[in-house]
């Protein structure tokens, strides 16, 4: 079957890219607000690179989910394989091709910056490749937290400023929490079909009722954390622009808690809605950091 460029792009799940892109953008604006001498060109390269890694990881995960029977014709989510739109070999080639491009770009960045980036990159690539296996062992949430908050935020401080700056991890908590929530609500929705496939996710380990409450906690924690670190003087007060996104988080939490009355179908698109929250929250955080330069 002949595929259009749009088909190939859709296969990478571009709606999920805020989960990887926004930690990079937030880190760059944090460095800017802190007064570091930034290499904006390398910052942009880091942004493109992590999106490529994310895209490759999405497709890689879809391949293994299909092979494992996690994704089937009656499951929610991506259907590029279950409907026959793409063959498994096409999906694998797409993932490998994107991964090669990401690795080559990463090598260029290492040559332009230094060896510390190599170790961060190797850990990230390894976790991305091992993600399907680790997810099936209820470790997916932990991998997502590392790959889409801790590692990229530390890596970007080095890429853009020349130093690894651990204090950026104060922002990795709220940003990473929302990212983890994307996976968590997906797994909360898919408990029965994941169980049928013989895998074990964190949501399965807790049960849907507890998993729903955990999701609500993941919607509340970022805002409580931001208020706390502003009060502690760790970030500028203008960062509280993130509070403007709170209605979205509340709406998501209410939707998840309504599954008992409305059925799990209500969870069908909450992962996408959580990705939109990530985009909005992180954009407002970046804007708040930029505003701090005016005060």
HUZIHU-V339642 format. One record per backbone hydrogen bond with DSSP energy under -1.0 kcal/mol. CO is the residue of the C=O (numbers start at 1). NH is the residue of the N-H. If there is no record, write none. Layout:
BEGIN
co & nh
CO & NH
CO & NH
END
This chain:
BEGIN
co & nh
4 & 8
5 & 9
6 & 10
7 & 11
9 & 12
10 & 13
13 & 16
14 & 17
16 & 19
17 & 20
17 & 21
18 & 22
21 & 25
22 & 26
23 & 27
24 & 28
25 & 29
26 & 30
27 & 31
28 & 32
29 & 33
30 & 34
31 & 36
32 & 35
39 & 43
40 & 44
41 & 45
42 & 46
43 & 47
44 & 48
45 & 49
46 & 50
47 & 51
48 & 52
49 & 53
50 & 54
51 & 55
52 & 56
53 & 57
54 & 58
55 & 59
56 & 60
57 & 61
58 & 62
59 & 63
60 & 64
61 & 65
62 & 66
63 & 67
64 & 68
65 & 70
65 & 71
72 & 75
79 & 83
80 & 86
87 & 91
88 & 92
89 & 93
90 & 94
91 & 95
92 & 96
93 & 97
94 & 98
95 & 99
96 & 100
97 & 101
98 & 102
99 & 103
100 & 104
101 & 105
102 & 106
103 & 107
104 & 108
105 & 109
106 & 110
107 & 111
108 & 112
109 & 113
114 & 117
115 & 119
116 & 120
117 & 121
118 & 122
119 & 123
120 & 124
121 & 125
122 & 126
123 & 127
124 & 128
125 & 129
126 & 130
130 & 134
131 & 135
132 & 136
134 & 137
134 & 139
135 & 138
136 & 200
139 & 143
140 & 144
141 & 145
142 & 146
143 & 147
144 & 148
145 & 150
146 & 151
149 & 153
150 & 154
151 & 155
152 & 156
153 & 157
154 & 158
155 & 159
156 & 160
157 & 161
158 & 162
160 & 39
165 & 168
166 & 169
167 & 170
168 & 171
171 & 175
172 & 176
173 & 177
174 & 178
175 & 179
176 & 180
177 & 181
178 & 182
179 & 183
180 & 184
181 & 185
182 & 186
183 & 187
184 & 188
185 & 189
186 & 190
190 & 194
191 & 195
192 & 196
193 & 197
194 & 199
195 & 198
200 & 138
201 & 205
202 & 206
203 & 207
207 & 211
208 & 212
209 & 213
210 & 214
211 & 215
212 & 216
213 & 217
214 & 218
215 & 219
216 & 220
217 & 221
220 & 224
221 & 225
222 & 226
223 & 227
224 & 228
225 & 229
226 & 230
227 & 231
228 & 232
229 & 234
230 & 233
236 & 239
237 & 240
238 & 241
239 & 242
240 & 243
241 & 244
242 & 245
243 & 246
245 & 248
245 & 249
246 & 250
247 & 251
248 & 252
249 & 253
250 & 254
251 & 255
252 & 256
253 & 257
256 & 259
258 & 262
259 & 263
263 & 266
264 & 267
265 & 268
267 & 270
269 & 273
270 & 274
271 & 275
272 & 276
273 & 277
274 & 278
275 & 279
276 & 280
277 & 281
278 & 282
279 & 283
280 & 284
281 & 285
282 & 286
283 & 287
284 & 288
285 & 289
286 & 290
287 & 291
288 & 292
290 & 293
291 & 294
END
